[in-house]
Amino acid sequence: MIITTNRYIVRNPAILSGEPIIINTRTPIRAIVELWRQGMSPEAIPHSLPHLTLAQVFDALSYYSDNQAEINQYIEKNRIPDDLIDPLVN
């Protein structure tokens, strides 16, 4: 496990190929960032991801603030192309 400068953020080469995650979970920072970018308040995110604390959410957003280009690359890499999304889902 690789510790980052953020309290709750680590990298583990065995989990998501080393993508930054919340410590002791498999939750990538990008998942939290995407909820936030969709308009969810940080305080509401633990309701959708109840295994996270508000402190972890804020740390993830802080990490994103300092590493936007990297996290945006993970978001883009994991995006499902529009033509693969069933129109009934929208």
HTML snippet that shows the backbone in 3Dmol.js (N, CA, C, O; Angstrom):
<script src="https://3Dmol.org/build/3Dmol-min.js"></script>
<div id="view" style="width:600px;height:400px;position:relative"></div>
<script>
const pdb = `
ATOM      1  N   MET A   1       0.849  -1.165   0.000  1.00  0.00           N
ATOM      2  CA  MET A   1       0.000   0.000   0.000  1.00  0.00           C
ATOM      3  C   MET A   1       0.898   1.232   0.000  1.00  0.00           C
ATOM      4  O   MET A   1       1.913   1.275   0.696  1.00  0.00           O
ATOM      5  N   ILE A   2       0.518   2.218  -0.778  1.00  0.00           N
ATOM      6  CA  ILE A   2       1.268   3.465  -0.876  1.00  0.00           C
ATOM      7  C   ILE A   2       0.459   4.564  -0.209  1.00  0.00           C
ATOM      8  O   ILE A   2      -0.665   4.848  -0.622  1.00  0.00           O
ATOM      9  N   ILE A   3       1.015   5.174   0.801  1.00  0.00           N
ATOM     10  CA  ILE A   3       0.364   6.244   1.537  1.00  0.00           C
ATOM     11  C   ILE A   3       0.538   7.544   0.753  1.00  0.00           C
ATOM     12  O   ILE A   3       1.598   7.780   0.175  1.00  0.00           O
ATOM     13  N   THR A   4      -0.474   8.373   0.730  1.00  0.00           N
ATOM     14  CA  THR A   4      -0.374   9.694   0.108  1.00  0.00           C
ATOM     15  C   THR A   4      -0.252  10.740   1.207  1.00  0.00           C
ATOM     16  O   THR A   4      -0.231  10.405   2.391  1.00  0.00           O
ATOM     17  N   THR A   5      -0.173  11.979   0.822  1.00  0.00           N
ATOM     18  CA  THR A   5      -0.093  13.055   1.810  1.00  0.00           C
ATOM     19  C   THR A   5      -1.448  13.332   2.446  1.00  0.00           C
ATOM     20  O   THR A   5      -1.528  14.061   3.434  1.00  0.00           O
ATOM     21  N   ASN A   6      -2.510  12.762   1.896  1.00  0.00           N
ATOM     22  CA  ASN A   6      -3.848  12.929   2.461  1.00  0.00           C
ATOM     23  C   ASN A   6      -4.122  11.801   3.451  1.00  0.00           C
ATOM     24  O   ASN A   6      -3.728  10.658   3.222  1.00  0.00           O
ATOM     25  N   ARG A   7      -4.790  12.125   4.535  1.00  0.00           N
ATOM     26  CA  ARG A   7      -5.009  11.175   5.625  1.00  0.00           C
ATOM     27  C   ARG A   7      -5.764   9.914   5.204  1.00  0.00           C
ATOM     28  O   ARG A   7      -5.411   8.812   5.625  1.00  0.00           O
ATOM     29  N   TYR A   8      -6.803  10.069   4.373  1.00  0.00           N
ATOM     30  CA  TYR A   8      -7.669   8.934   4.044  1.00  0.00           C
ATOM     31  C   TYR A   8      -7.456   8.369   2.638  1.00  0.00           C
ATOM     32  O   TYR A   8      -8.204   7.490   2.210  1.00  0.00           O
ATOM     33  N   ILE A   9      -6.457   8.858   1.921  1.00  0.00           N
ATOM     34  CA  ILE A   9      -6.256   8.448   0.534  1.00  0.00           C
ATOM     35  C   ILE A   9      -4.995   7.592   0.426  1.00  0.00           C
ATOM     36  O   ILE A   9      -3.934   7.965   0.928  1.00  0.00           O
ATOM     37  N   VAL A  10      -5.124   6.448  -0.231  1.00  0.00           N
ATOM     38  CA  VAL A  10      -3.982   5.560  -0.466  1.00  0.00           C
ATOM     39  C   VAL A  10      -4.032   5.055  -1.900  1.00  0.00           C
ATOM     40  O   VAL A  10      -5.009   5.244  -2.624  1.00  0.00           O
ATOM     41  N   ARG A  11      -2.945   4.408  -2.275  1.00  0.00           N
ATOM     42  CA  ARG A  11      -2.875   3.681  -3.553  1.00  0.00           C
ATOM     43  C   ARG A  11      -2.442   2.264  -3.208  1.00  0.00           C
ATOM     44  O   ARG A  11      -1.515   2.052  -2.425  1.00  0.00           O
ATOM     45  N   ASN A  12      -3.118   1.317  -3.796  1.00  0.00           N
ATOM     46  CA  ASN A  12      -2.761  -0.079  -3.595  1.00  0.00           C
ATOM     47  C   ASN A  12      -2.684  -0.706  -4.982  1.00  0.00           C
ATOM     48  O   ASN A  12      -3.701  -0.814  -5.667  1.00  0.00           O
ATOM     49  N   PRO A  13      -1.498  -1.117  -5.403  1.00  0.00           N
ATOM     50  CA  PRO A  13      -1.366  -1.691  -6.745  1.00  0.00           C
ATOM     51  C   PRO A  13      -2.297  -2.876  -6.998  1.00  0.00           C
ATOM     52  O   PRO A  13      -2.599  -3.186  -8.151  1.00  0.00           O
ATOM     53  N   ALA A  14      -2.751  -3.533  -5.945  1.00  0.00           N
ATOM     54  CA  ALA A  14      -3.649  -4.684  -6.099  1.00  0.00           C
ATOM     55  C   ALA A  14      -5.121  -4.270  -6.238  1.00  0.00           C
ATOM     56  O   ALA A  14      -5.972  -5.103  -6.549  1.00  0.00           O
ATOM     57  N   ILE A  15      -5.419  -2.988  -6.010  1.00  0.00           N
ATOM     58  CA  ILE A  15      -6.800  -2.497  -6.110  1.00  0.00           C
ATOM     59  C   ILE A  15      -6.866  -1.421  -7.180  1.00  0.00           C
ATOM     60  O   ILE A  15      -6.197  -0.393  -7.075  1.00  0.00           O
ATOM     61  N   LEU A  16      -7.669  -1.653  -8.204  1.00  0.00           N
ATOM     62  CA  LEU A  16      -7.853  -0.703  -9.307  1.00  0.00           C
ATOM     63  C   LEU A  16      -6.530  -0.243  -9.903  1.00  0.00           C
ATOM     64  O   LEU A  16      -6.387   0.916 -10.294  1.00  0.00           O
ATOM     65  N   SER A  17      -5.576  -1.142  -9.969  1.00  0.00           N
ATOM     66  CA  SER A  17      -4.261  -0.871 -10.567  1.00  0.00           C
ATOM     67  C   SER A  17      -3.562   0.342  -9.956  1.00  0.00           C
ATOM     68  O   SER A  17      -2.826   1.048 -10.646  1.00  0.00           O
ATOM     69  N   GLY A  18      -3.786   0.584  -8.676  1.00  0.00           N
ATOM     70  CA  GLY A  18      -3.102   1.675  -8.000  1.00  0.00           C
ATOM     71  C   GLY A  18      -3.790   3.020  -8.061  1.00  0.00           C
ATOM     72  O   GLY A  18      -3.224   4.027  -7.637  1.00  0.00           O
ATOM     73  N   GLU A  19      -5.015   3.049  -8.589  1.00  0.00           N
ATOM     74  CA  GLU A  19      -5.781   4.304  -8.616  1.00  0.00           C
ATOM     75  C   GLU A  19      -6.023   4.763  -7.171  1.00  0.00           C
ATOM     76  O   GLU A  19      -6.235   3.925  -6.295  1.00  0.00           O
ATOM     77  N   PRO A  20      -5.997   6.079  -6.907  1.00  0.00           N
ATOM     78  CA  PRO A  20      -6.234   6.554  -5.536  1.00  0.00           C
ATOM     79  C   PRO A  20      -7.616   6.143  -5.025  1.00  0.00           C
ATOM     80  O   PRO A  20      -8.626   6.317  -5.707  1.00  0.00           O
ATOM     81  N   ILE A  21      -7.634   5.589  -3.802  1.00  0.00           N
ATOM     82  CA  ILE A  21      -8.871   5.117  -3.177  1.00  0.00           C
ATOM     83  C   ILE A  21      -8.935   5.612  -1.735  1.00  0.00           C
ATOM     84  O   ILE A  21      -7.946   6.092  -1.180  1.00  0.00           O
ATOM     85  N   ILE A  22     -10.112   5.486  -1.149  1.00  0.00           N
ATOM     86  CA  ILE A  22     -10.271   5.751   0.278  1.00  0.00           C
ATOM     87  C   ILE A  22      -9.679   4.569   1.034  1.00  0.00           C
ATOM     88  O   ILE A  22      -9.956   3.415   0.708  1.00  0.00           O
ATOM     89  N   ILE A  23      -8.865   4.858   2.041  1.00  0.00           N
ATOM     90  CA  ILE A  23      -8.192   3.804   2.811  1.00  0.00           C
ATOM     91  C   ILE A  23      -9.206   2.798   3.377  1.00  0.00           C
ATOM     92  O   ILE A  23     -10.293   3.166   3.823  1.00  0.00           O
ATOM     93  N   ASN A  24      -8.822   1.542   3.343  1.00  0.00           N
ATOM     94  CA  ASN A  24      -9.626   0.417   3.843  1.00  0.00           C
ATOM     95  C   ASN A  24     -10.927   0.207   3.080  1.00  0.00           C
ATOM     96  O   ASN A  24     -11.858  -0.413   3.594  1.00  0.00           O
ATOM     97  N   THR A  25     -10.994   0.721   1.854  1.00  0.00           N
ATOM     98  CA  THR A  25     -12.146   0.491   0.977  1.00  0.00           C
ATOM     99  C   THR A  25     -11.609   0.230  -0.431  1.00  0.00           C
ATOM    100  O   THR A  25     -10.401   0.250  -0.668  1.00  0.00           O
ATOM    101  N   ARG A  26     -12.520  -0.010  -1.340  1.00  0.00           N
ATOM    102  CA  ARG A  26     -12.182  -0.080  -2.758  1.00  0.00           C
ATOM    103  C   ARG A  26     -12.805   1.112  -3.491  1.00  0.00           C
ATOM    104  O   ARG A  26     -12.935   1.088  -4.715  1.00  0.00           O
ATOM    105  N   THR A  27     -13.181   2.130  -2.763  1.00  0.00           N
ATOM    106  CA  THR A  27     -13.865   3.281  -3.343  1.00  0.00           C
ATOM    107  C   THR A  27     -12.855   4.254  -3.940  1.00  0.00           C
ATOM    108  O   THR A  27     -12.055   4.844  -3.215  1.00  0.00           O
ATOM    109  N   PRO A  28     -12.892   4.422  -5.273  1.00  0.00           N
ATOM    110  CA  PRO A  28     -11.959   5.356  -5.895  1.00  0.00           C
ATOM    111  C   PRO A  28     -12.380   6.811  -5.661  1.00  0.00           C
ATOM    112  O   PRO A  28     -13.562   7.114  -5.504  1.00  0.00           O
ATOM    113  N   ILE A  29     -11.397   7.686  -5.642  1.00  0.00           N
ATOM    114  CA  ILE A  29     -11.663   9.108  -5.481  1.00  0.00           C
ATOM    115  C   ILE A  29     -12.598   9.590  -6.591  1.00  0.00           C
ATOM    116  O   ILE A  29     -13.454  10.443  -6.358  1.00  0.00           O
ATOM    117  N   ARG A  30     -12.433   9.047  -7.786  1.00  0.00           N
ATOM    118  CA  ARG A  30     -13.265   9.481  -8.914  1.00  0.00           C
ATOM    119  C   ARG A  30     -14.748   9.268  -8.652  1.00  0.00           C
ATOM    120  O   ARG A  30     -15.568  10.050  -9.134  1.00  0.00           O
ATOM    121  N   ALA A  31     -15.116   8.236  -7.905  1.00  0.00           N
ATOM    122  CA  ALA A  31     -16.530   7.972  -7.616  1.00  0.00           C
ATOM    123  C   ALA A  31     -17.118   9.105  -6.782  1.00  0.00           C
ATOM    124  O   ALA A  31     -18.246   9.539  -7.016  1.00  0.00           O
ATOM    125  N   ILE A  32     -16.356   9.573  -5.821  1.00  0.00           N
ATOM    126  CA  ILE A  32     -16.811  10.664  -4.967  1.00  0.00           C
ATOM    127  C   ILE A  32     -16.877  11.958  -5.771  1.00  0.00           C
ATOM    128  O   ILE A  32     -17.835  12.723  -5.662  1.00  0.00           O
ATOM    129  N   VAL A  33     -15.854  12.187  -6.573  1.00  0.00           N
ATOM    130  CA  VAL A  33     -15.810  13.401  -7.395  1.00  0.00           C
ATOM    131  C   VAL A  33     -16.976  13.434  -8.371  1.00  0.00           C
ATOM    132  O   VAL A  33     -17.579  14.488  -8.571  1.00  0.00           O
ATOM    133  N   GLU A  34     -17.302  12.309  -8.977  1.00  0.00           N
ATOM    134  CA  GLU A  34     -18.405  12.297  -9.943  1.00  0.00           C
ATOM    135  C   GLU A  34     -19.741  12.603  -9.265  1.00  0.00           C
ATOM    136  O   GLU A  34     -20.564  13.320  -9.835  1.00  0.00           O
ATOM    137  N   LEU A  35     -19.968  12.087  -8.088  1.00  0.00           N
ATOM    138  CA  LEU A  35     -21.199  12.430  -7.366  1.00  0.00           C
ATOM    139  C   LEU A  35     -21.248  13.925  -7.078  1.00  0.00           C
ATOM    140  O   LEU A  35     -22.280  14.571  -7.261  1.00  0.00           O
ATOM    141  N   TRP A  36     -20.132  14.462  -6.630  1.00  0.00           N
ATOM    142  CA  TRP A  36     -20.047  15.892  -6.311  1.00  0.00           C
ATOM    143  C   TRP A  36     -20.258  16.746  -7.559  1.00  0.00           C
ATOM    144  O   TRP A  36     -20.956  17.758  -7.508  1.00  0.00           O
ATOM    145  N   ARG A  37     -19.653  16.340  -8.688  1.00  0.00           N
ATOM    146  CA  ARG A  37     -19.797  17.105  -9.933  1.00  0.00           C
ATOM    147  C   ARG A  37     -21.217  17.014 -10.494  1.00  0.00           C
ATOM    148  O   ARG A  37     -21.628  17.868 -11.279  1.00  0.00           O
ATOM    149  N   GLN A  38     -21.960  15.994 -10.099  1.00  0.00           N
ATOM    150  CA  GLN A  38     -23.366  15.882 -10.513  1.00  0.00           C
ATOM    151  C   GLN A  38     -24.278  16.737  -9.645  1.00  0.00           C
ATOM    152  O   GLN A  38     -25.488  16.773  -9.867  1.00  0.00           O
ATOM    153  N   GLY A  39     -23.715  17.422  -8.664  1.00  0.00           N
ATOM    154  CA  GLY A  39     -24.490  18.329  -7.834  1.00  0.00           C
ATOM    155  C   GLY A  39     -24.785  17.846  -6.434  1.00  0.00           C
ATOM    156  O   GLY A  39     -25.465  18.535  -5.673  1.00  0.00           O
ATOM    157  N   MET A  40     -24.285  16.671  -6.077  1.00  0.00           N
ATOM    158  CA  MET A  40     -24.522  16.173  -4.728  1.00  0.00           C
ATOM    159  C   MET A  40     -23.607  16.914  -3.754  1.00  0.00           C
ATOM    160  O   MET A  40     -22.415  17.072  -4.018  1.00  0.00           O
ATOM    161  N   SER A  41     -24.150  17.360  -2.652  1.00  0.00           N
ATOM    162  CA  SER A  41     -23.327  18.052  -1.659  1.00  0.00           C
ATOM    163  C   SER A  41     -22.420  17.038  -0.966  1.00  0.00           C
ATOM    164  O   SER A  41     -22.762  15.858  -0.878  1.00  0.00           O
ATOM    165  N   PRO A  42     -21.267  17.490  -0.474  1.00  0.00           N
ATOM    166  CA  PRO A  42     -20.394  16.558   0.252  1.00  0.00           C
ATOM    167  C   PRO A  42     -21.118  15.884   1.419  1.00  0.00           C
ATOM    168  O   PRO A  42     -20.891  14.707   1.698  1.00  0.00           O
ATOM    169  N   GLU A  43     -21.986  16.632   2.096  1.00  0.00           N
ATOM    170  CA  GLU A  43     -22.715  16.074   3.237  1.00  0.00           C
ATOM    171  C   GLU A  43     -23.678  14.958   2.837  1.00  0.00           C
ATOM    172  O   GLU A  43     -23.993  14.091   3.652  1.00  0.00           O
ATOM    173  N   ALA A  44     -24.146  14.973   1.585  1.00  0.00           N
ATOM    174  CA  ALA A  44     -25.089  13.957   1.109  1.00  0.00           C
ATOM    175  C   ALA A  44     -24.384  12.697   0.599  1.00  0.00           C
ATOM    176  O   ALA A  44     -24.992  11.628   0.542  1.00  0.00           O
ATOM    177  N   ILE A  45     -23.133  12.814   0.236  1.00  0.00           N
ATOM    178  CA  ILE A  45     -22.425  11.673  -0.358  1.00  0.00           C
ATOM    179  C   ILE A  45     -22.381  10.459   0.573  1.00  0.00           C
ATOM    180  O   ILE A  45     -22.562   9.342   0.089  1.00  0.00           O
ATOM    181  N   PRO A  46     -22.153  10.614   1.884  1.00  0.00           N
ATOM    182  CA  PRO A  46     -22.185   9.421   2.742  1.00  0.00           C
ATOM    183  C   PRO A  46     -23.549   8.724   2.793  1.00  0.00           C
ATOM    184  O   PRO A  46     -23.629   7.566   3.203  1.00  0.00           O
ATOM    185  N   HIS A  47     -24.613   9.404   2.387  1.00  0.00           N
ATOM    186  CA  HIS A  47     -25.916   8.735   2.310  1.00  0.00           C
ATOM    187  C   HIS A  47     -25.949   7.772   1.124  1.00  0.00           C
ATOM    188  O   HIS A  47     -26.590   6.723   1.183  1.00  0.00           O
ATOM    189  N   SER A  48     -25.242   8.146   0.033  1.00  0.00           N
ATOM    190  CA  SER A  48     -25.160   7.264  -1.131  1.00  0.00           C
ATOM    191  C   SER A  48     -24.065   6.215  -0.980  1.00  0.00           C
ATOM    192  O   SER A  48     -24.169   5.112  -1.516  1.00  0.00           O
ATOM    193  N   LEU A  49     -23.021   6.568  -0.250  1.00  0.00           N
ATOM    194  CA  LEU A  49     -21.911   5.655   0.010  1.00  0.00           C
ATOM    195  C   LEU A  49     -21.743   5.549   1.524  1.00  0.00           C
ATOM    196  O   LEU A  49     -20.818   6.132   2.088  1.00  0.00           O
ATOM    197  N   PRO A  50     -22.640   4.802   2.186  1.00  0.00           N
ATOM    198  CA  PRO A  50     -22.700   4.825   3.653  1.00  0.00           C
ATOM    199  C   PRO A  50     -21.478   4.257   4.368  1.00  0.00           C
ATOM    200  O   PRO A  50     -21.352   4.416   5.582  1.00  0.00           O
ATOM    201  N   HIS A  51     -20.593   3.612   3.657  1.00  0.00           N
ATOM    202  CA  HIS A  51     -19.369   3.115   4.291  1.00  0.00           C
ATOM    203  C   HIS A  51     -18.317   4.219   4.448  1.00  0.00           C
ATOM    204  O   HIS A  51     -17.263   3.997   5.044  1.00  0.00           O
ATOM    205  N   LEU A  52     -18.612   5.419   3.904  1.00  0.00           N
ATOM    206  CA  LEU A  52     -17.681   6.539   4.003  1.00  0.00           C
ATOM    207  C   LEU A  52     -18.129   7.528   5.070  1.00  0.00           C
ATOM    208  O   LEU A  52     -19.320   7.674   5.347  1.00  0.00           O
ATOM    209  N   THR A  53     -17.157   8.196   5.659  1.00  0.00           N
ATOM    210  CA  THR A  53     -17.454   9.273   6.604  1.00  0.00           C
ATOM    211  C   THR A  53     -17.374  10.602   5.858  1.00  0.00           C
ATOM    212  O   THR A  53     -16.812  10.682   4.765  1.00  0.00           O
ATOM    213  N   LEU A  54     -17.936  11.627   6.456  1.00  0.00           N
ATOM    214  CA  LEU A  54     -17.862  12.947   5.854  1.00  0.00           C
ATOM    215  C   LEU A  54     -16.413  13.408   5.754  1.00  0.00           C
ATOM    216  O   LEU A  54     -16.039  14.060   4.779  1.00  0.00           O
ATOM    217  N   ALA A  55     -15.599  13.080   6.740  1.00  0.00           N
ATOM    218  CA  ALA A  55     -14.176  13.441   6.692  1.00  0.00           C
ATOM    219  C   ALA A  55     -13.487  12.801   5.484  1.00  0.00           C
ATOM    220  O   ALA A  55     -12.663  13.441   4.830  1.00  0.00           O
ATOM    221  N   GLN A  56     -13.819  11.548   5.189  1.00  0.00           N
ATOM    222  CA  GLN A  56     -13.239  10.884   4.022  1.00  0.00           C
ATOM    223  C   GLN A  56     -13.671  11.562   2.728  1.00  0.00           C
ATOM    224  O   GLN A  56     -12.872  11.719   1.806  1.00  0.00           O
ATOM    225  N   VAL A  57     -14.935  11.961   2.664  1.00  0.00           N
ATOM    226  CA  VAL A  57     -15.446  12.651   1.474  1.00  0.00           C
ATOM    227  C   VAL A  57     -14.699  13.968   1.273  1.00  0.00           C
ATOM    228  O   VAL A  57     -14.241  14.259   0.168  1.00  0.00           O
ATOM    229  N   PHE A  58     -14.575  14.755   2.325  1.00  0.00           N
ATOM    230  CA  PHE A  58     -13.867  16.031   2.199  1.00  0.00           C
ATOM    231  C   PHE A  58     -12.398  15.816   1.838  1.00  0.00           C
ATOM    232  O   PHE A  58     -11.835  16.600   1.075  1.00  0.00           O
ATOM    233  N   ASP A  59     -11.770  14.769   2.371  1.00  0.00           N
ATOM    234  CA  ASP A  59     -10.384  14.487   2.025  1.00  0.00           C
ATOM    235  C   ASP A  59     -10.266  14.098   0.553  1.00  0.00           C
ATOM    236  O   ASP A  59      -9.311  14.481  -0.123  1.00  0.00           O
ATOM    237  N   ALA A  60     -11.237  13.340   0.066  1.00  0.00           N
ATOM    238  CA  ALA A  60     -11.238  12.970  -1.351  1.00  0.00           C
ATOM    239  C   ALA A  60     -11.370  14.207  -2.237  1.00  0.00           C
ATOM    240  O   ALA A  60     -10.684  14.319  -3.254  1.00  0.00           O
ATOM    241  N   LEU A  61     -12.243  15.128  -1.859  1.00  0.00           N
ATOM    242  CA  LEU A  61     -12.412  16.350  -2.646  1.00  0.00           C
ATOM    243  C   LEU A  61     -11.169  17.240  -2.551  1.00  0.00           C
ATOM    244  O   LEU A  61     -10.821  17.926  -3.512  1.00  0.00           O
ATOM    245  N   SER A  62     -10.506  17.231  -1.404  1.00  0.00           N
ATOM    246  CA  SER A  62      -9.256  17.961  -1.259  1.00  0.00           C
ATOM    247  C   SER A  62      -8.184  17.352  -2.164  1.00  0.00           C
ATOM    248  O   SER A  62      -7.440  18.071  -2.830  1.00  0.00           O
ATOM    249  N   TYR A  63      -8.116  16.026  -2.181  1.00  0.00           N
ATOM    250  CA  TYR A  63      -7.165  15.333  -3.052  1.00  0.00           C
ATOM    251  C   TYR A  63      -7.447  15.701  -4.505  1.00  0.00           C
ATOM    252  O   TYR A  63      -6.528  15.978  -5.275  1.00  0.00           O
ATOM    253  N   TYR A  64      -8.711  15.702  -4.868  1.00  0.00           N
ATOM    254  CA  TYR A  64      -9.096  16.061  -6.239  1.00  0.00           C
ATOM    255  C   TYR A  64      -8.660  17.487  -6.555  1.00  0.00           C
ATOM    256  O   TYR A  64      -8.148  17.748  -7.644  1.00  0.00           O
ATOM    257  N   SER A  65      -8.853  18.401  -5.629  1.00  0.00           N
ATOM    258  CA  SER A  65      -8.469  19.793  -5.846  1.00  0.00           C
ATOM    259  C   SER A  65      -6.983  19.908  -6.184  1.00  0.00           C
ATOM    260  O   SER A  65      -6.593  20.729  -7.014  1.00  0.00           O
ATOM    261  N   ASP A  66      -6.166  19.093  -5.548  1.00  0.00           N
ATOM    262  CA  ASP A  66      -4.727  19.126  -5.784  1.00  0.00           C
ATOM    263  C   ASP A  66      -4.276  18.267  -6.961  1.00  0.00           C
ATOM    264  O   ASP A  66      -3.147  18.412  -7.430  1.00  0.00           O
ATOM    265  N   ASN A  67      -5.140  17.375  -7.447  1.00  0.00           N
ATOM    266  CA  ASN A  67      -4.760  16.403  -8.485  1.00  0.00           C
ATOM    267  C   ASN A  67      -5.832  16.267  -9.559  1.00  0.00           C
ATOM    268  O   ASN A  67      -6.136  15.157  -9.997  1.00  0.00           O
ATOM    269  N   GLN A  68      -6.405  17.384  -9.982  1.00  0.00           N
ATOM    270  CA  GLN A  68      -7.535  17.337 -10.908  1.00  0.00           C
ATOM    271  C   GLN A  68      -7.224  16.623 -12.216  1.00  0.00           C
ATOM    272  O   GLN A  68      -8.024  15.809 -12.676  1.00  0.00           O
ATOM    273  N   ALA A  69      -6.082  16.913 -12.820  1.00  0.00           N
ATOM    274  CA  ALA A  69      -5.764  16.300 -14.113  1.00  0.00           C
ATOM    275  C   ALA A  69      -5.719  14.773 -13.998  1.00  0.00           C
ATOM    276  O   ALA A  69      -6.243  14.066 -14.859  1.00  0.00           O
ATOM    277  N   GLU A  70      -5.099  14.278 -12.943  1.00  0.00           N
ATOM    278  CA  GLU A  70      -4.996  12.826 -12.753  1.00  0.00           C
ATOM    279  C   GLU A  70      -6.376  12.182 -12.569  1.00  0.00           C
ATOM    280  O   GLU A  70      -6.696  11.191 -13.225  1.00  0.00           O
ATOM    281  N   ILE A  71      -7.184  12.752 -11.677  1.00  0.00           N
ATOM    282  CA  ILE A  71      -8.505  12.161 -11.400  1.00  0.00           C
ATOM    283  C   ILE A  71      -9.412  12.293 -12.621  1.00  0.00           C
ATOM    284  O   ILE A  71     -10.189  11.386 -12.917  1.00  0.00           O
ATOM    285  N   ASN A  72      -9.318  13.412 -13.327  1.00  0.00           N
ATOM    286  CA  ASN A  72     -10.119  13.568 -14.547  1.00  0.00           C
ATOM    287  C   ASN A  72      -9.753  12.514 -15.589  1.00  0.00           C
ATOM    288  O   ASN A  72     -10.616  12.066 -16.344  1.00  0.00           O
ATOM    289  N   GLN A  73      -8.484  12.114 -15.639  1.00  0.00           N
ATOM    290  CA  GLN A  73      -8.075  11.039 -16.551  1.00  0.00           C
ATOM    291  C   GLN A  73      -8.723   9.712 -16.156  1.00  0.00           C
ATOM    292  O   GLN A  73      -9.171   8.961 -17.022  1.00  0.00           O
ATOM    293  N   TYR A  74      -8.775   9.419 -14.859  1.00  0.00           N
ATOM    294  CA  TYR A  74      -9.439   8.189 -14.406  1.00  0.00           C
ATOM    295  C   TYR A  74     -10.935   8.230 -14.726  1.00  0.00           C
ATOM    296  O   TYR A  74     -11.520   7.220 -15.116  1.00  0.00           O
ATOM    297  N   ILE A  75     -11.542   9.394 -14.557  1.00  0.00           N
ATOM    298  CA  ILE A  75     -12.968   9.535 -14.872  1.00  0.00           C
ATOM    299  C   ILE A  75     -13.199   9.268 -16.353  1.00  0.00           C
ATOM    300  O   ILE A  75     -14.103   8.516 -16.718  1.00  0.00           O
ATOM    301  N   GLU A  76     -12.391   9.875 -17.198  1.00  0.00           N
ATOM    302  CA  GLU A  76     -12.555   9.700 -18.642  1.00  0.00           C
ATOM    303  C   GLU A  76     -12.286   8.254 -19.054  1.00  0.00           C
ATOM    304  O   GLU A  76     -13.005   7.698 -19.884  1.00  0.00           O
ATOM    305  N   LYS A  77     -11.263   7.656 -18.480  1.00  0.00           N
ATOM    306  CA  LYS A  77     -10.898   6.269 -18.802  1.00  0.00           C
ATOM    307  C   LYS A  77     -12.028   5.295 -18.450  1.00  0.00           C
ATOM    308  O   LYS A  77     -12.200   4.278 -19.122  1.00  0.00           O
ATOM    309  N   ASN A  78     -12.787   5.600 -17.412  1.00  0.00           N
ATOM    310  CA  ASN A  78     -13.836   4.697 -16.946  1.00  0.00           C
ATOM    311  C   ASN A  78     -15.241   5.086 -17.400  1.00  0.00           C
ATOM    312  O   ASN A  78     -16.222   4.462 -16.997  1.00  0.00           O
ATOM    313  N   ARG A  79     -15.336   6.114 -18.236  1.00  0.00           N
ATOM    314  CA  ARG A  79     -16.637   6.568 -18.725  1.00  0.00           C
ATOM    315  C   ARG A  79     -17.233   5.535 -19.690  1.00  0.00           C
ATOM    316  O   ARG A  79     -16.530   4.985 -20.538  1.00  0.00           O
ATOM    317  N   ILE A  80     -18.505   5.288 -19.551  1.00  0.00           N
ATOM    318  CA  ILE A  80     -19.206   4.384 -20.466  1.00  0.00           C
ATOM    319  C   ILE A  80     -19.656   5.207 -21.664  1.00  0.00           C
ATOM    320  O   ILE A  80     -20.345   6.212 -21.491  1.00  0.00           O
ATOM    321  N   PRO A  81     -19.283   4.803 -22.876  1.00  0.00           N
ATOM    322  CA  PRO A  81     -19.696   5.557 -24.060  1.00  0.00           C
ATOM    323  C   PRO A  81     -21.226   5.637 -24.166  1.00  0.00           C
ATOM    324  O   PRO A  81     -21.929   4.676 -23.853  1.00  0.00           O
ATOM    325  N   ASP A  82     -21.720   6.778 -24.603  1.00  0.00           N
ATOM    326  CA  ASP A  82     -23.164   6.996 -24.700  1.00  0.00           C
ATOM    327  C   ASP A  82     -23.865   5.922 -25.524  1.00  0.00           C
ATOM    328  O   ASP A  82     -24.994   5.540 -25.216  1.00  0.00           O
ATOM    329  N   ASP A  83     -23.198   5.432 -26.577  1.00  0.00           N
ATOM    330  CA  ASP A  83     -23.847   4.438 -27.437  1.00  0.00           C
ATOM    331  C   ASP A  83     -23.976   3.071 -26.762  1.00  0.00           C
ATOM    332  O   ASP A  83     -24.664   2.192 -27.282  1.00  0.00           O
ATOM    333  N   LEU A  84     -23.330   2.880 -25.620  1.00  0.00           N
ATOM    334  CA  LEU A  84     -23.447   1.620 -24.896  1.00  0.00           C
ATOM    335  C   LEU A  84     -24.452   1.691 -23.742  1.00  0.00           C
ATOM    336  O   LEU A  84     -24.722   0.688 -23.080  1.00  0.00           O
ATOM    337  N   ILE A  85     -24.996   2.876 -23.514  1.00  0.00           N
ATOM    338  CA  ILE A  85     -25.979   3.046 -22.439  1.00  0.00           C
ATOM    339  C   ILE A  85     -27.373   2.818 -22.993  1.00  0.00           C
ATOM    340  O   ILE A  85     -27.759   3.446 -23.978  1.00  0.00           O
ATOM    341  N   ASP A  86     -28.119   1.941 -22.380  1.00  0.00           N
ATOM    342  CA  ASP A  86     -29.488   1.656 -22.800  1.00  0.00           C
ATOM    343  C   ASP A  86     -30.321   2.925 -22.653  1.00  0.00           C
ATOM    344  O   ASP A  86     -30.306   3.541 -21.587  1.00  0.00           O
ATOM    345  N   PRO A  87     -31.048   3.331 -23.694  1.00  0.00           N
ATOM    346  CA  PRO A  87     -31.850   4.561 -23.614  1.00  0.00           C
ATOM    347  C   PRO A  87     -32.896   4.506 -22.517  1.00  0.00           C
ATOM    348  O   PRO A  87     -33.346   5.558 -22.062  1.00  0.00           O
ATOM    349  N   LEU A  88     -33.299   3.330 -22.076  1.00  0.00           N
ATOM    350  CA  LEU A  88     -34.292   3.222 -21.015  1.00  0.00           C
ATOM    351  C   LEU A  88     -33.717   3.609 -19.659  1.00  0.00           C
ATOM    352  O   LEU A  88     -34.473   3.864 -18.721  1.00  0.00           O
ATOM    353  N   VAL A  89     -32.382   3.658 -19.536  1.00  0.00           N
ATOM    354  CA  VAL A  89     -31.737   4.013 -18.286  1.00  0.00           C
ATOM    355  C   VAL A  89     -31.825   5.520 -18.045  1.00  0.00           C
ATOM    356  O   VAL A  89     -31.908   5.952 -16.896  1.00  0.00           O
ATOM    357  N   ASN A  90     -31.807   6.304 -19.079  1.00  0.00           N
ATOM    358  CA  ASN A  90     -31.844   7.763 -18.941  1.00  0.00           C
ATOM    359  C   ASN A  90     -33.156   8.266 -18.515  1.00  0.00           C
ATOM    360  O   ASN A  90     -33.333   9.474 -18.358  1.00  0.00           O
TER     361      ASN A  90
END
`;
const viewer = $3Dmol.createViewer("view");
viewer.addModel(pdb, "pdb");
viewer.setStyle({}, {cartoon: {color: "spectrum"}});
viewer.zoomTo();
viewer.render();
</script>
